[in-house]
Amino acid sequence: MMPRYLLPLVALLLCGSEIALGGNILALPADYSHWRSMLAIVNELVARNHSVTALTHSASPSIKFSQKDNFQNIVFQINMEEQEVQNILQNFMDASMNDSITGIRAFSLFWNMMSDHGRYLEAVCDGMLLNAKLLASLRELNFDAVLYDPVVPCSDLLAETLGLPHVASLRLTTAYTLERLCGQLPIPFSYVPAGSTQGHLTDHMNFLERVENILLYIAHTALFKLQVMFTIDKYYTKITGKPTTLCDTLGKADIWLIRTYWDFEYPRPLLPNFKFVGGLHCKPAKPLPKEMEAFVQSSGDDGIVVFSLGSMVKNLTKDRANTIASALGQIPQKVLWRYSGEKPDTLAPNTRLYDWIPQNDLLGHPKTKAFITHGGTNGLYEAIYHGVPMVGVPLFADQPDNLLHMKTKGAAVIVDFNKMETKDLKEALTEVITNPSYKESIMRLSRIHHDQPMKPLDQAVFWIEFVMRNKGAKHLRVEAHNLTWYQYHCLDVAAFLLSVVALVVFIFVKTCKWLFCKCCRRSSSSKSKRE
Protein backbone atom coordinates (compact mmCIF):
# COMPACT_ATOMS: atom_id res chain seq x y z
CA MET A 1 0.00 0.00 0.00
CA MET A 2 1.29 3.48 -0.95
CA PRO A 3 2.35 5.72 1.98
CA ARG A 4 0.03 8.73 2.47
CA TYR A 5 2.83 11.26 2.22
CA LEU A 6 3.43 10.15 -1.40
CA LEU A 7 -0.17 10.77 -2.54
CA PRO A 8 0.24 14.55 -3.16
CA LEU A 9 3.42 13.86 -5.14
CA VAL A 10 1.66 11.26 -7.30
CA ALA A 11 -1.26 13.63 -7.88
CA LEU A 12 1.16 16.38 -8.91
CA LEU A 13 2.95 14.04 -11.31
CA LEU A 14 -0.36 12.95 -12.83
CA CYS A 15 -1.40 16.56 -13.30
CA GLY A 16 1.98 17.31 -14.78
CA SER A 17 1.68 14.44 -17.24
CA GLU A 18 -1.73 15.73 -18.30
CA ILE A 19 -0.33 19.19 -18.84
CA ALA A 20 2.58 17.75 -20.80
CA LEU A 21 0.14 16.02 -23.12
CA GLY A 22 -1.41 19.37 -24.07
CA GLY A 23 -0.44 20.61 -27.52
CA ASN A 24 0.40 24.08 -28.76
CA ILE A 25 -1.69 25.23 -31.73
CA LEU A 26 -1.52 28.32 -33.91
CA ALA A 27 -4.99 29.29 -35.23
CA LEU A 28 -5.69 31.66 -38.12
CA PRO A 29 -9.43 32.47 -38.16
CA ALA A 30 -11.39 34.25 -40.87
CA ASP A 31 -14.07 36.86 -40.21
CA TYR A 32 -17.82 36.65 -39.59
CA SER A 33 -19.46 33.21 -39.81
CA HIS A 34 -16.10 31.55 -40.51
CA TRP A 35 -14.88 32.77 -37.13
CA ARG A 36 -17.86 31.21 -35.36
CA SER A 37 -16.91 27.74 -36.58
CA MET A 38 -13.24 28.25 -35.70
CA LEU A 39 -14.16 29.60 -32.26
CA ALA A 40 -16.03 26.39 -31.39
CA ILE A 41 -12.88 24.38 -32.15
CA VAL A 42 -10.62 26.81 -30.28
CA ASN A 43 -12.80 26.71 -27.16
CA GLU A 44 -12.86 22.92 -27.17
CA LEU A 45 -9.08 22.70 -27.64
CA VAL A 46 -8.57 25.05 -24.69
CA ALA A 47 -11.06 23.04 -22.61
CA ARG A 48 -8.94 19.93 -23.33
CA ASN A 49 -5.84 21.61 -21.94
CA HIS A 50 -4.24 22.61 -25.23
CA SER A 51 -2.65 26.03 -25.65
CA VAL A 52 -4.04 28.04 -28.54
CA THR A 53 -2.65 31.23 -30.06
CA ALA A 54 -4.91 33.07 -32.48
CA LEU A 55 -3.19 35.20 -35.10
CA THR A 56 -5.31 38.04 -36.50
CA HIS A 57 -4.68 41.28 -38.36
CA SER A 58 -5.36 44.79 -37.09
CA ALA A 59 -8.18 45.53 -39.55
CA SER A 60 -10.38 42.54 -38.69
CA PRO A 61 -14.00 43.77 -38.60
CA SER A 62 -15.56 40.96 -36.58
CA ILE A 63 -13.06 38.83 -34.65
CA LYS A 64 -13.15 39.71 -30.97
CA PHE A 65 -11.47 37.77 -28.16
CA SER A 66 -11.85 37.33 -24.46
CA GLN A 67 -8.57 36.25 -22.90
CA LYS A 68 -8.54 33.01 -20.94
CA ASP A 69 -6.09 30.44 -19.62
CA ASN A 70 -4.14 28.58 -22.34
CA PHE A 71 -5.28 31.14 -24.89
CA GLN A 72 -3.71 34.28 -26.32
CA ASN A 73 -4.26 36.54 -29.30
CA ILE A 74 -1.47 38.04 -31.40
CA VAL A 75 -2.49 40.96 -33.60
CA PHE A 76 -0.20 42.02 -36.45
CA GLN A 77 -0.48 45.35 -38.22
CA ILE A 78 -1.50 45.64 -41.87
CA ASN A 79 -1.52 48.60 -44.21
CA MET A 80 -5.34 48.88 -44.24
CA GLU A 81 -7.99 50.22 -41.88
CA GLU A 82 -10.95 48.23 -40.57
CA GLN A 83 -13.36 50.45 -42.50
CA GLU A 84 -11.55 49.67 -45.77
CA VAL A 85 -11.97 45.92 -45.18
CA GLN A 86 -15.65 46.40 -44.33
CA ASN A 87 -16.13 48.43 -47.51
CA ILE A 88 -14.55 45.66 -49.62
CA LEU A 89 -16.90 43.08 -48.09
CA GLN A 90 -19.90 45.41 -48.45
CA ASN A 91 -19.13 46.05 -52.12
CA PHE A 92 -18.92 42.31 -52.71
CA MET A 93 -22.31 41.76 -51.07
CA ASP A 94 -23.96 44.65 -52.89
CA ALA A 95 -22.74 43.37 -56.25
CA SER A 96 -23.82 39.80 -55.49
CA MET A 97 -27.30 40.85 -54.31
CA ASN A 98 -28.00 43.09 -57.30
CA ASP A 99 -28.87 41.01 -60.36
CA SER A 100 -29.83 44.09 -62.41
CA ILE A 101 -26.18 44.96 -63.04
CA THR A 102 -25.15 43.64 -66.47
CA GLY A 103 -22.84 44.32 -69.39
CA ILE A 104 -19.91 46.72 -69.11
CA ARG A 105 -20.96 47.87 -65.65
CA ALA A 106 -20.94 44.30 -64.35
CA PHE A 107 -17.49 43.70 -65.83
CA SER A 108 -16.22 46.97 -64.33
CA LEU A 109 -17.64 46.01 -60.93
CA PHE A 110 -16.06 42.57 -61.13
CA TRP A 111 -12.69 44.11 -62.05
CA ASN A 112 -12.89 46.53 -59.12
CA MET A 113 -13.73 43.66 -56.77
CA MET A 114 -10.71 41.73 -58.02
CA SER A 115 -8.48 44.79 -57.48
CA ASP A 116 -9.85 45.25 -53.96
CA HIS A 117 -9.26 41.59 -53.16
CA GLY A 118 -5.70 41.86 -54.50
CA ARG A 119 -5.01 44.86 -52.24
CA TYR A 120 -6.44 43.06 -49.22
CA LEU A 121 -4.48 39.91 -50.03
CA GLU A 122 -1.19 41.77 -50.31
CA ALA A 123 -1.81 43.85 -47.17
CA VAL A 124 -2.49 40.79 -45.00
CA CYS A 125 0.32 38.70 -46.50
CA ASP A 126 2.87 41.52 -46.19
CA GLY A 127 1.89 42.13 -42.58
CA MET A 128 2.25 38.44 -41.82
CA LEU A 129 5.17 37.18 -43.90
CA LEU A 130 7.39 40.26 -44.21
CA ASN A 131 7.34 40.91 -40.49
CA ALA A 132 10.60 39.30 -39.33
CA LYS A 133 9.87 40.06 -35.68
CA LEU A 134 6.47 38.35 -35.89
CA LEU A 135 7.89 35.25 -37.60
CA ALA A 136 10.68 35.02 -35.01
CA SER A 137 8.21 35.23 -32.11
CA LEU A 138 6.01 32.56 -33.71
CA ARG A 139 8.99 30.23 -34.09
CA GLU A 140 9.93 30.77 -30.44
CA LEU A 141 6.47 29.59 -29.33
CA ASN A 142 7.23 26.09 -30.72
CA PHE A 143 3.81 25.25 -32.13
CA ASP A 144 2.84 21.66 -32.84
CA ALA A 145 0.37 22.43 -35.65
CA VAL A 146 -1.41 25.22 -37.51
CA LEU A 147 -5.22 25.36 -37.82
CA TYR A 148 -6.41 27.81 -40.46
CA ASP A 149 -9.29 28.78 -42.70
CA PRO A 150 -8.05 29.03 -46.33
CA VAL A 151 -10.07 32.25 -46.63
CA VAL A 152 -7.27 33.88 -44.58
CA PRO A 153 -4.70 35.06 -47.16
CA CYS A 154 -1.33 33.28 -47.02
CA SER A 155 -2.35 31.12 -44.04
CA ASP A 156 -1.08 28.01 -45.82
CA LEU A 157 2.17 29.75 -46.80
CA LEU A 158 2.72 30.78 -43.18
CA ALA A 159 2.36 27.15 -42.06
CA GLU A 160 4.84 26.15 -44.76
CA THR A 161 7.24 28.94 -43.72
CA LEU A 162 7.12 27.79 -40.09
CA GLY A 163 7.61 24.16 -41.20
CA LEU A 164 4.58 22.94 -39.25
CA PRO A 165 1.90 20.32 -40.03
CA HIS A 166 -1.36 22.06 -40.86
CA VAL A 167 -5.10 21.46 -40.75
CA ALA A 168 -7.45 23.36 -43.07
CA SER A 169 -11.01 24.10 -41.95
CA LEU A 170 -13.47 25.10 -44.67
CA ARG A 171 -16.87 24.70 -46.29
CA LEU A 172 -16.46 22.99 -49.69
CA THR A 173 -15.89 25.67 -52.35
CA THR A 174 -17.86 26.28 -55.54
CA ALA A 175 -17.02 23.63 -58.14
CA TYR A 176 -14.73 22.19 -55.45
CA THR A 177 -11.91 24.26 -56.94
CA LEU A 178 -9.61 24.24 -53.90
CA GLU A 179 -10.38 20.66 -52.91
CA ARG A 180 -10.23 19.32 -56.47
CA LEU A 181 -7.24 21.25 -57.80
CA CYS A 182 -5.22 21.58 -54.58
CA GLY A 183 -6.46 18.70 -52.42
CA GLN A 184 -6.77 16.17 -55.30
CA LEU A 185 -10.35 15.31 -54.28
CA PRO A 186 -11.84 13.14 -57.06
CA ILE A 187 -14.99 14.72 -58.51
CA PRO A 188 -16.98 12.72 -61.09
CA PHE A 189 -18.66 15.41 -63.21
CA SER A 190 -21.48 13.06 -64.17
CA TYR A 191 -23.16 13.18 -60.75
CA VAL A 192 -21.38 15.79 -58.61
CA PRO A 193 -22.89 19.22 -59.40
CA ALA A 194 -20.53 22.16 -59.66
CA GLY A 195 -22.92 24.50 -57.88
CA SER A 196 -23.55 28.04 -59.09
CA THR A 197 -25.38 31.25 -58.28
CA GLN A 198 -28.35 29.83 -60.21
CA GLY A 199 -28.57 26.89 -57.82
CA HIS A 200 -30.53 24.28 -59.79
CA LEU A 201 -28.17 21.33 -60.45
CA THR A 202 -28.40 18.27 -58.18
CA ASP A 203 -26.81 14.82 -58.28
CA HIS A 204 -29.68 13.69 -60.59
CA MET A 205 -28.83 15.28 -63.93
CA ASN A 206 -30.16 14.60 -67.42
CA PHE A 207 -28.00 14.90 -70.53
CA LEU A 208 -28.34 18.67 -70.97
CA GLU A 209 -27.72 19.28 -67.26
CA ARG A 210 -24.56 17.17 -67.42
CA VAL A 211 -23.42 19.27 -70.37
CA GLU A 212 -24.10 22.41 -68.31
CA ASN A 213 -22.32 20.89 -65.32
CA ILE A 214 -19.14 20.16 -67.28
CA LEU A 215 -19.18 23.66 -68.78
CA LEU A 216 -19.57 25.11 -65.27
CA TYR A 217 -16.57 23.10 -64.07
CA ILE A 218 -14.52 24.31 -67.03
CA ALA A 219 -15.54 27.95 -66.45
CA HIS A 220 -14.90 27.84 -62.69
CA THR A 221 -11.54 26.12 -63.21
CA ALA A 222 -10.43 28.66 -65.83
CA LEU A 223 -11.49 31.66 -63.70
CA PHE A 224 -9.89 30.19 -60.58
CA LYS A 225 -6.59 29.46 -62.30
CA LEU A 226 -6.44 32.89 -63.95
CA GLN A 227 -7.28 34.71 -60.73
CA VAL A 228 -4.84 32.68 -58.63
CA MET A 229 -2.08 32.85 -61.25
CA PHE A 230 -2.06 36.65 -61.37
CA THR A 231 -2.55 37.25 -57.64
CA ILE A 232 -1.75 34.51 -55.13
CA ASP A 233 0.75 32.47 -57.18
CA LYS A 234 2.58 35.61 -58.19
CA TYR A 235 2.84 36.72 -54.57
CA TYR A 236 3.87 33.28 -53.29
CA THR A 237 6.66 33.13 -55.86
CA LYS A 238 7.89 36.56 -54.77
CA ILE A 239 7.94 35.57 -51.09
CA THR A 240 9.59 32.16 -51.51
CA GLY A 241 12.03 33.21 -54.22
CA LYS A 242 11.09 30.22 -56.39
CA PRO A 243 8.06 29.23 -58.50
CA THR A 244 5.34 28.49 -55.92
CA THR A 245 1.59 28.16 -56.34
CA LEU A 246 -1.35 28.16 -53.96
CA CYS A 247 -1.89 24.47 -54.64
CA ASP A 248 1.77 23.71 -53.82
CA THR A 249 1.24 24.92 -50.26
CA LEU A 250 -2.46 24.30 -49.61
CA GLY A 251 -2.10 20.81 -51.09
CA LYS A 252 0.28 19.95 -48.24
CA ALA A 253 -2.51 20.26 -45.65
CA ASP A 254 -2.46 17.10 -43.55
CA ILE A 255 -6.19 17.13 -42.80
CA TRP A 256 -9.10 18.95 -44.44
CA LEU A 257 -11.94 19.56 -41.97
CA ILE A 258 -15.03 20.02 -44.14
CA ARG A 259 -17.87 21.85 -42.41
CA THR A 260 -20.69 19.72 -43.87
CA TYR A 261 -21.92 16.12 -43.52
CA TRP A 262 -24.03 13.55 -45.35
CA ASP A 263 -27.20 15.15 -43.95
CA PHE A 264 -26.37 18.01 -46.33
CA GLU A 265 -24.11 16.58 -49.04
CA TYR A 266 -24.98 14.40 -52.02
CA PRO A 267 -23.14 11.03 -51.93
CA ARG A 268 -19.74 11.18 -53.66
CA PRO A 269 -16.13 9.97 -53.25
CA LEU A 270 -13.87 11.24 -50.48
CA LEU A 271 -10.17 10.96 -49.63
CA PRO A 272 -8.84 9.63 -46.31
CA ASN A 273 -7.61 13.07 -45.17
CA PHE A 274 -10.98 14.76 -45.79
CA LYS A 275 -13.14 14.68 -42.65
CA PHE A 276 -16.75 15.87 -42.35
CA VAL A 277 -17.41 17.99 -39.25
CA GLY A 278 -20.59 19.82 -40.27
CA GLY A 279 -22.53 21.38 -37.40
CA LEU A 280 -19.59 21.33 -34.97
CA HIS A 281 -20.79 24.63 -33.46
CA CYS A 282 -24.32 23.37 -32.72
CA LYS A 283 -25.40 22.69 -29.15
CA PRO A 284 -28.60 22.14 -27.13
CA ALA A 285 -30.76 25.23 -26.70
CA LYS A 286 -30.42 27.36 -23.56
CA PRO A 287 -33.22 29.36 -21.91
CA LEU A 288 -34.11 32.63 -23.65
CA PRO A 289 -33.88 36.07 -22.02
CA LYS A 290 -37.05 36.78 -20.00
CA GLU A 291 -38.43 39.49 -22.29
CA MET A 292 -37.84 37.35 -25.38
CA GLU A 293 -39.34 34.25 -23.75
CA ALA A 294 -42.46 36.23 -22.83
CA PHE A 295 -42.88 37.32 -26.46
CA VAL A 296 -42.38 33.73 -27.66
CA GLN A 297 -44.94 32.39 -25.18
CA SER A 298 -47.46 35.01 -26.30
CA SER A 299 -47.60 33.27 -29.70
CA GLY A 300 -49.82 30.51 -28.28
CA ASP A 301 -50.36 27.46 -30.46
CA ASP A 302 -49.37 29.32 -33.64
CA GLY A 303 -45.71 29.43 -32.55
CA ILE A 304 -42.93 31.62 -33.85
CA VAL A 305 -40.81 32.23 -36.94
CA VAL A 306 -37.10 33.03 -36.60
CA PHE A 307 -35.68 35.36 -39.25
CA SER A 308 -32.01 36.19 -39.85
CA LEU A 309 -29.97 37.05 -42.93
CA GLY A 310 -26.66 36.47 -41.14
CA SER A 311 -24.06 38.62 -39.45
CA MET A 312 -22.88 40.42 -42.60
CA VAL A 313 -26.28 41.76 -43.75
CA LYS A 314 -27.27 44.52 -41.32
CA ASN A 315 -29.38 46.69 -43.58
CA LEU A 316 -31.76 46.44 -46.54
CA THR A 317 -33.27 48.94 -48.95
CA LYS A 318 -36.48 50.50 -47.68
CA ASP A 319 -38.50 48.82 -50.43
CA ARG A 320 -37.14 45.33 -49.64
CA ALA A 321 -37.63 45.81 -45.90
CA ASN A 322 -41.25 46.94 -46.39
CA THR A 323 -41.99 43.99 -48.69
CA ILE A 324 -40.63 41.54 -46.11
CA ALA A 325 -42.34 43.22 -43.13
CA SER A 326 -45.67 43.25 -44.96
CA ALA A 327 -45.45 39.51 -45.64
CA LEU A 328 -44.51 38.75 -42.02
CA GLY A 329 -47.51 40.74 -40.82
CA GLN A 330 -49.90 38.46 -42.71
CA ILE A 331 -49.03 35.19 -40.92
CA PRO A 332 -50.50 34.15 -37.53
CA GLN A 333 -47.10 33.35 -36.00
CA LYS A 334 -45.01 35.79 -33.99
CA VAL A 335 -41.75 36.72 -35.76
CA LEU A 336 -38.34 37.49 -34.25
CA TRP A 337 -36.34 39.31 -36.93
CA ARG A 338 -32.66 40.08 -36.56
CA TYR A 339 -32.43 43.45 -38.27
CA SER A 340 -30.56 46.63 -37.34
CA GLY A 341 -31.69 48.82 -40.24
CA GLU A 342 -34.38 51.50 -40.31
CA LYS A 343 -37.72 50.28 -38.97
CA PRO A 344 -39.97 49.31 -41.94
CA ASP A 345 -43.18 51.32 -42.40
CA THR A 346 -45.18 48.09 -42.80
CA LEU A 347 -43.91 46.43 -39.61
CA ALA A 348 -46.82 44.59 -37.95
CA PRO A 349 -47.44 44.02 -34.20
CA ASN A 350 -46.58 40.31 -34.56
CA THR A 351 -42.99 41.13 -35.60
CA ARG A 352 -40.18 42.34 -33.37
CA LEU A 353 -36.80 43.61 -34.51
CA TYR A 354 -33.57 42.71 -32.70
CA ASP A 355 -29.98 43.82 -33.28
CA TRP A 356 -28.96 40.33 -32.19
CA ILE A 357 -30.83 37.11 -31.43
CA PRO A 358 -29.72 33.86 -29.75
CA GLN A 359 -30.36 32.00 -32.98
CA ASN A 360 -29.39 28.52 -31.80
CA ASP A 361 -31.55 28.84 -28.67
CA LEU A 362 -34.53 30.12 -30.66
CA LEU A 363 -34.27 27.34 -33.23
CA GLY A 364 -34.19 24.84 -30.37
CA HIS A 365 -37.34 26.31 -28.79
CA PRO A 366 -40.42 24.02 -29.02
CA LYS A 367 -42.58 26.87 -30.36
CA THR A 368 -40.39 27.51 -33.42
CA LYS A 369 -42.25 26.58 -36.62
CA ALA A 370 -39.94 27.89 -39.37
CA PHE A 371 -36.62 29.61 -40.02
CA ILE A 372 -36.17 32.30 -42.68
CA THR A 373 -32.51 32.16 -43.61
CA HIS A 374 -30.05 33.44 -46.22
CA GLY A 375 -28.52 29.97 -46.43
CA GLY A 376 -25.27 30.32 -44.53
CA THR A 377 -23.83 26.96 -43.50
CA ASN A 378 -23.89 27.76 -39.77
CA GLY A 379 -27.58 28.65 -39.75
CA LEU A 380 -28.51 25.66 -41.92
CA TYR A 381 -26.81 23.30 -39.51
CA GLU A 382 -28.52 24.83 -36.50
CA ALA A 383 -31.85 24.26 -38.29
CA ILE A 384 -30.86 20.66 -39.10
CA TYR A 385 -29.63 20.08 -35.54
CA HIS A 386 -32.95 21.25 -34.04
CA GLY A 387 -35.22 20.01 -36.84
CA VAL A 388 -36.68 23.32 -38.11
CA PRO A 389 -37.88 23.61 -41.76
CA MET A 390 -36.66 26.63 -43.72
CA VAL A 391 -37.66 29.38 -46.11
CA GLY A 392 -34.49 30.22 -48.00
CA VAL A 393 -33.64 33.73 -49.23
CA PRO A 394 -30.16 33.24 -50.78
CA LEU A 395 -28.07 36.37 -51.25
CA PHE A 396 -24.53 35.55 -52.46
CA ALA A 397 -21.58 33.12 -52.51
CA ASP A 398 -22.49 29.48 -51.72
CA GLN A 399 -25.93 30.32 -50.29
CA PRO A 400 -28.03 29.46 -53.41
CA ASP A 401 -26.31 26.06 -53.65
CA ASN A 402 -26.67 25.44 -49.90
CA LEU A 403 -30.40 26.08 -50.00
CA LEU A 404 -30.81 23.97 -53.12
CA HIS A 405 -29.48 21.02 -51.10
CA MET A 406 -32.16 21.67 -48.48
CA LYS A 407 -34.88 22.07 -51.11
CA THR A 408 -33.81 18.86 -52.87
CA LYS A 409 -34.01 17.02 -49.55
CA GLY A 410 -37.53 18.37 -48.96
CA ALA A 411 -36.67 20.62 -46.00
CA ALA A 412 -36.93 24.12 -47.53
CA VAL A 413 -38.70 26.45 -49.95
CA ILE A 414 -36.62 29.05 -51.81
CA VAL A 415 -37.69 32.59 -52.76
CA ASP A 416 -35.71 35.05 -54.89
CA PHE A 417 -34.56 38.02 -52.78
CA ASN A 418 -34.56 40.50 -55.68
CA LYS A 419 -37.83 39.41 -57.27
CA MET A 420 -40.02 38.31 -54.36
CA GLU A 421 -43.27 40.09 -53.66
CA THR A 422 -45.15 40.11 -50.38
CA LYS A 423 -47.33 37.20 -51.46
CA ASP A 424 -44.28 35.08 -52.43
CA LEU A 425 -42.77 35.19 -48.95
CA LYS A 426 -46.16 34.73 -47.27
CA GLU A 427 -46.98 31.69 -49.44
CA ALA A 428 -43.56 30.16 -48.82
CA LEU A 429 -43.97 30.52 -45.05
CA THR A 430 -47.50 29.12 -45.15
CA GLU A 431 -46.33 26.14 -47.21
CA VAL A 432 -43.42 25.30 -44.90
CA ILE A 433 -45.46 25.69 -41.71
CA THR A 434 -48.71 23.96 -42.77
CA ASN A 435 -47.36 21.18 -45.00
CA PRO A 436 -46.10 18.41 -42.65
CA SER A 437 -43.72 16.98 -45.27
CA TYR A 438 -41.20 19.76 -44.61
CA LYS A 439 -41.10 19.04 -40.89
CA GLU A 440 -40.81 15.30 -41.58
CA SER A 441 -37.92 15.86 -44.01
CA ILE A 442 -35.95 18.13 -41.68
CA MET A 443 -36.47 15.69 -38.79
CA ARG A 444 -35.07 12.90 -40.97
CA LEU A 445 -31.98 15.03 -41.67
CA SER A 446 -31.74 15.83 -37.97
CA ARG A 447 -31.75 12.13 -37.07
CA ILE A 448 -28.99 11.50 -39.63
CA HIS A 449 -26.96 14.36 -38.17
CA HIS A 450 -27.24 13.08 -34.60
CA ASP A 451 -26.66 9.43 -35.54
CA GLN A 452 -22.87 9.58 -35.77
CA PRO A 453 -20.23 7.53 -33.92
CA MET A 454 -18.54 10.77 -32.81
CA LYS A 455 -19.86 14.30 -32.44
CA PRO A 456 -18.58 16.70 -35.16
CA LEU A 457 -16.69 18.87 -32.67
CA ASP A 458 -15.07 15.83 -31.05
CA GLN A 459 -14.03 14.58 -34.48
CA ALA A 460 -12.51 17.94 -35.43
CA VAL A 461 -10.48 18.06 -32.23
CA PHE A 462 -9.48 14.39 -32.57
CA TRP A 463 -7.94 14.95 -36.00
CA ILE A 464 -6.08 18.07 -34.85
CA GLU A 465 -4.69 16.07 -31.93
CA PHE A 466 -3.90 13.21 -34.35
CA VAL A 467 -1.82 15.57 -36.48
CA MET A 468 0.04 16.82 -33.40
CA ARG A 469 0.69 13.32 -32.03
CA ASN A 470 1.99 12.00 -35.34
CA LYS A 471 3.79 15.15 -36.53
CA GLY A 472 1.46 15.31 -39.50
CA ALA A 473 -0.67 12.89 -41.49
CA LYS A 474 1.25 12.50 -44.75
CA HIS A 475 0.33 8.82 -44.88
CA LEU A 476 -3.28 9.91 -45.61
CA ARG A 477 -2.33 12.09 -48.61
CA VAL A 478 -2.82 10.41 -51.98
CA GLU A 479 0.03 10.01 -54.45
CA ALA A 480 -1.92 12.21 -56.88
CA HIS A 481 -0.16 15.22 -55.32
CA ASN A 482 3.11 14.01 -56.89
CA LEU A 483 1.73 13.30 -60.36
CA THR A 484 1.55 15.64 -63.32
CA TRP A 485 -1.87 16.30 -64.86
CA TYR A 486 -1.20 13.89 -67.73
CA GLN A 487 0.03 11.18 -65.36
CA TYR A 488 -3.03 11.65 -63.12
CA HIS A 489 -5.37 11.11 -66.08
CA CYS A 490 -3.09 8.33 -67.46
CA LEU A 491 -2.76 10.19 -70.74
CA ASP A 492 0.84 8.98 -71.07
CA VAL A 493 -0.36 5.38 -70.58
CA ALA A 494 -3.17 5.94 -73.09
CA ALA A 495 -0.69 7.38 -75.58
CA PHE A 496 1.62 4.39 -75.08
CA LEU A 497 -1.18 1.85 -75.51
CA LEU A 498 -2.50 3.66 -78.57
CA SER A 499 1.03 3.63 -79.99
CA VAL A 500 1.30 -0.12 -79.36
CA VAL A 501 -2.09 -0.72 -80.99
CA ALA A 502 -1.13 1.52 -83.92
CA LEU A 503 2.18 -0.35 -84.30
CA VAL A 504 0.43 -3.76 -84.22
CA VAL A 505 -2.14 -2.56 -86.77
CA PHE A 506 0.65 -1.12 -88.93
CA ILE A 507 2.62 -4.41 -88.83
CA PHE A 508 -0.56 -6.41 -89.49
CA VAL A 509 -1.49 -4.23 -92.48
CA LYS A 510 2.04 -4.34 -93.87
CA THR A 511 2.17 -8.13 -93.41
CA CYS A 512 -1.19 -8.59 -95.11
CA LYS A 513 -0.11 -6.34 -97.95
CA TRP A 514 3.17 -8.23 -98.36
CA LEU A 515 1.38 -11.60 -98.35
CA PHE A 516 -1.21 -10.31 -100.79
CA CYS A 517 1.49 -9.03 -103.16
CA LYS A 518 3.42 -12.29 -102.88
CA CYS A 519 0.30 -14.34 -103.66
CA CYS A 520 -0.44 -12.11 -106.63
CA ARG A 521 3.10 -12.57 -108.02
CA ARG A 522 2.88 -16.38 -107.64
CA SER A 523 -0.49 -16.44 -109.33
CA SER A 524 0.81 -14.33 -112.19
CA SER A 525 3.90 -16.54 -112.59
CA SER A 526 1.81 -19.75 -112.70
CA LYS A 527 -0.47 -18.27 -115.31
CA SER A 528 2.49 -17.27 -117.49
CA LYS A 529 3.95 -20.79 -117.36
CA ARG A 530 0.62 -22.36 -118.42
CA GLU A 531 0.43 -20.04 -121.38
Secondary structure, DSSP 8 states (H G I E B T S, - for coil): ---GGGHHHHHHHHHHHHHHH--EEEEE--STHHHHHHHHHHHHHHHTT-EEEEEEETT-SS-----BTTEEEEEE--SS-HHHHHHHHHHHHHHHH-TT--HHHHHHHHHHHHHHHHHHHHHHHHHHHS-HHHHHHHHHT--SEEEE-TTSTTHHHHHHHHT--EEEEE---GGGHIIIIIS-----TTTS----SS----S---HHHHHHHHHHHHHHHHHHHHHHHHTHHHHHHHHHSS---HHHHHTT-SEEEES--TTTS------TTEEE-TTTT--------HHHHHHHHTTGGG-EEEEE--SS-----HHHHHHHHHHHTTSSSEEEEE--S---TT--TTEEEES---HHHHHTSTTEEEEEE---HHHHHHHHHHT--EEE---STTHHHHHHHHHHTTSEEE--TTT--HHHHHHHHHHHHH-HHHHHHHHHHHHHHH--SS-HHHHHHHHHHHHHHTT--GGGS-GGGGS-HHHHTTHHHHHHHHHHHHHHHHHHHHHHHHHHHHHHHHHHHHHHHH-
